[in-house]
Amino acid sequence: MKVAVGADHAGYRMKDELAVCLKGLGHEIVDFGTHSDAAVDYPDIALGVARAVASGAADRGLLVCGTGIGTCIVANKVKGVRAALCHDTFSARATRQHNDSNVLCLGARVIGPSLAEEILRTWFGAGFDRGERHERRVRRISEIEDDSGPNC
């Protein structure tokens, strides 16, 4: 699987550590930066990762910032992206199984490296539970993005 990864200055160390983990799991990494603790604007990096996932240039994405909130907000502005902020393995598994999330967002100032790796492994190891109710809900998300569904 090709994975687009990105982080701001608060999350770049965790991003780099998790990229090593992903490579160990056999995934190809496309790194959108950053590579130091010099201040950067997280929207620019999150947008690059989200667009790579939405276009199919990457199968999934990983974003890390201080809290994970900012990058998650940005990624979810891109049509076709279902970004999920996870700080525990239950949410990581559930968002893959129920929401078919395609971008994982983590907060480097919220969780430690070992939990981050556990969440990453859980999220990448879980699949989408195909079935009428989950597929219907994910379709509804797409309708909302298109502004073509009822009550939009």
C-alpha positions in Angstrom: 0.0 0.0 0.0 1.2 3.5 -0.8 0.9 5.8 2.2 1.1 9.6 2.1 2.6 10.9 5.4 2.9 14.5 6.7 3.4 16.4 9.9 3.9 19.9 11.2 6.9 20.9 13.4 5.1 19.4 16.5 4.6 16.0 14.9 7.5 15.5 12.5 9.5 13.2 14.9 6.5 11.0 15.5 5.7 11.0 11.8 9.3 9.8 11.0 9.1 7.1 13.6 5.7 5.9 12.3 7.0 5.9 8.7 9.7 3.5 9.8 6.9 1.3 11.3 4.9 1.5 8.1 7.9 0.5 6.0 8.4 -2.4 8.3 4.8 -3.5 7.5 5.7 -3.4 3.8 4.1 -0.1 2.9 5.6 2.5 0.5 5.9 6.0 2.0 5.4 9.3 0.2 6.6 12.0 2.6 5.0 15.4 2.4 7.2 16.8 5.2 8.1 18.6 7.4 11.5 17.4 8.4 12.5 19.7 11.3 11.1 21.5 14.3 11.1 24.8 12.3 7.6 26.2 12.3 5.4 25.4 9.3 1.8 25.8 8.5 0.0 22.5 9.0 -2.8 23.3 6.5 -0.3 23.2 3.6 1.1 19.8 4.6 -2.3 18.3 5.4 -3.7 19.5 2.1 -0.9 17.7 0.2 -1.5 14.4 2.0 -5.3 14.7 1.6 -5.1 15.5 -2.1 -2.7 12.5 -2.7 -5.3 10.2 -1.0 -8.3 11.7 -2.8 -6.6 11.5 -6.2 -5.5 7.9 -5.7 -1.8 8.8 -5.8 -1.8 7.3 -2.3 -4.0 4.6 -0.9 -4.1 6.0 2.6 -2.7 8.9 4.6 -1.2 9.7 8.0 -1.1 13.1 9.5 0.6 14.2 12.8 0.4 17.6 14.4 0.4 18.7 18.0 -3.2 17.6 18.7 -4.2 16.0 15.4 -7.2 18.3 15.3 -6.0 20.9 12.8 -4.7 18.4 10.3 -7.9 16.4 10.6 -10.0 19.5 9.9 -8.0 20.4 6.8 -8.0 16.8 5.4 -11.7 16.5 5.7 -12.2 19.6 3.5 -10.9 17.5 0.6 -13.6 15.7 -1.3 -13.1 11.9 -1.0 -11.2 12.1 2.3 -12.5 10.6 5.5 -9.9 11.6 8.0 -10.2 10.3 11.6 -8.5 11.7 14.7 -7.7 8.7 17.0 -6.2 8.6 20.4 -7.1 5.0 21.2 -7.2 1.7 19.4 -10.9 1.2 19.8 -11.6 4.4 17.7 -8.9 3.4 15.2 -10.5 0.1 14.6 -14.0 1.5 14.5 -13.3 4.3 12.1 -11.8 1.8 9.6 -14.6 -0.8 10.1 -17.6 1.6 10.1 -16.5 4.7 8.3 -13.9 3.4 5.8 -11.6 6.2 6.9 -8.6 6.8 4.6 -6.5 9.3 6.6 -5.4 8.7 10.2 -4.7 11.8 12.3 -2.7 11.7 15.5 -1.7 14.2 18.1 2.0 14.1 19.0 1.4 16.2 22.1 -1.6 14.1 23.2 -0.3 10.5 22.9 3.1 8.9 23.3 5.1 7.0 20.6 4.2 3.5 21.7 0.5 4.2 21.8 0.8 6.0 18.4 2.4 2.9 16.9 -0.3 0.7 18.4 -3.0 2.9 17.0 -1.3 2.9 13.6 -1.0 -0.9 13.5 -4.6 -1.2 14.5 -5.9 1.3 11.9 -3.8 -0.2 9.1 -4.8 -3.7 10.2 -8.5 -3.1 10.2 -10.7 -3.3 7.2 -14.0 -1.8 6.2 -17.0 -3.9 7.3 -18.9 -4.0 4.0 -22.6 -4.3 4.5 -25.6 -2.3 3.7 -25.7 -0.1 6.8 -22.0 1.0 6.7 -21.9 1.3 2.9 -25.1 3.4 3.0 -23.6 5.8 5.6 -20.3 6.2 3.6 -22.4 6.8 0.5 -24.3 9.5 2.4 -21.0 11.2 3.3 -20.1 11.3 -0.4 -23.5 12.8 -1.2 -23.0 15.5 1.3 -19.6 16.3 -0.2 -21.3 16.6 -3.6 -24.0 18.7 -2.2 -26.4 16.5 -4.2 -28.1 14.6 -1.4 -31.4 15.4 0.2 -31.4 18.3 2.8 -28.0 19.6 1.7 
